[in-house]
């Protein structure tokens, strides 16, 4: 397995929200669309008054961290993740 570095690049995400849940369907990064097959983990981080919502998702053999900033309504690719060999 290889560890890839990513620096909080903005991504486009297709997701649906309701009062108690979130479903992420696809995200686009570097002109490529990834189907989200599973959402594996979730946590919230804070920076001062700002909250960030972190989602660990899988697409094929690869895992990604998607980070949502509700104050800016922006999604970003998060921390480094492992990719299948």
C-alpha positions, 0 to 999 in steps of 0.5 A, a space after each residue: 500500500 502507498 500513502 498519498 499526500 493531499 492538501 485540502 483540495 476543494 472537491 465537488 460532492 453529490 450528497 443528500 441531507 435530512 434532519 438526522 442523516 447524510 448520504 454521499 453518492 459521488 465526489 469529483 476530484 481532478 476532473 474524475 468522478 468517484 462513486 462512494 460505495 461506503 461511508 466508514 467513519 465520521 467525526 467533527 473537528 473544531 477550529 475556534 468557532 468553526 466546525 468541520 465534518 469529516 467523512 471517511 469514504 470508500 470508492 473501489 479499493 481506495 479510501 478518502 477523507 471528505 471534509 465539509 465546512 458548513 460555514 462556507 458550504 465547501 467540501 475538501 479532500 482531507 488527510 492522507 489515505 491509503 490506496 490499494 496496491 
